[in-house]
Amino acid sequence: MRGVAWGLLGLTLLTALGGCARSLTQEDLKRRAIRRSAEDEEESRPAAAAKPAAESAASEDGPQPAQTSQATQPPADRGAANDPPSPAGTAAEPSAATASPASSNAAGSLPPSTTRQPPETPLTPVERARLTRENLARIGEALAEYSSAQRRLPPQATHSAGTRSPLLSWRVELLPYLGLRELYEAFQLDQPWDSPHNRRLLPLIPAVYQSPERFDDRTNYLGCSGSTYAFRGHYGLGLNKIEDGPAETAAVVEVNDDRAVPWTKPAEFEVLPNQPGIGLGTLREGGFYAVSAAGTVHWVGLPMDPARLRAMFTADAGESFGLTSLASADPASDA
């Protein structure tokens, strides 16, 4: 140590010179050397301890380089992790305008079927009415979800770019909102309903599109089509264009059996202005079910004045009454 070395050197010099008037004893020099050594050690201790202290702080308080906490992740990553899942999900649910024209399993196996099979025991009229109402309620919910996401009703039919020829019914367009995305993606959306590929999917008619009396690929649930009705145009009727109000305007009806169509075919219920009840009212005794553009289901009794009946189909005629005022007692609620 430097203090000890200087002390010994001083002792040697004093010895060589033969002392002085008041010479220091060896004990005094020794004590001074020890005190200096202790001072040197105190000065050097902080520098020597600095590195372990920093290492300790890093290991106890700071994150390791390979670790990241949620609080330090970029906002985009946190947003993606917290986004709600899509609903048939859909977030945003798909439409023909955004979906890929060709399906991912165009040449693969068919998706699983949800088609309803005949029951072992025939249903009673009330049971058939209840099943119809349940089907139409699901369609109404999907229609409302679609309208909420797209701000419009589905078009009567999808169309390919550059042509006015209809391809597929709005019933195909609604499949993702019914929880049937896999079936939707099995279609070739740029081909007509009766193309060789799309015809393979006809037997897979979803149970929700089957009236209780039918067990084939035809549906009785048709959209109300025409220049002043809910299903019109290439892009679908905007909600802000339904001047009579979505809840007062019929969008889907259950038609008679002779009016049923293949479920993917873009063929709908054409309302005759002078005879709006033609094609309705024989499948269910005493009337028919209708779904409003808002998604609600109503029972409409027949016979009815044609002018009042026509009013529930028009979307922008400005009538003071509509579907809700025409609704009557529902046979599905009968004991």
Secondary structure, 3 states (H helix, E strand, C coil): CHHHHHHHHHHHHHHHHCCCCCCCCHHHHHHHHHHHHHHHHHHHHHHHHHHHHHHHHHHHCCCCCCCCCHHHCCHHHHHHHHCCCCCCCCCCCCCCCCCCCCCCCCCCCCCCCCCCCCCCCCCCHHHHHHHHHHHHHHHHHHHHHHHHHHCECCCCEEECCCCCCEEEEHHHHCHHHHCCHHHHHCCCCCCCCCCHHHHCCHHHCCHHHCCCCCCCCEECEEEEECCCCCECCCCCCEHHHCCCCHHHCEEEEECCHHHCEECCCCCCEECCCCCCCCCCCCCECCEEEEEECCCCEEEEECCCCHHHHHHHHCCCCCCCCCHHHHECCCHHHCC
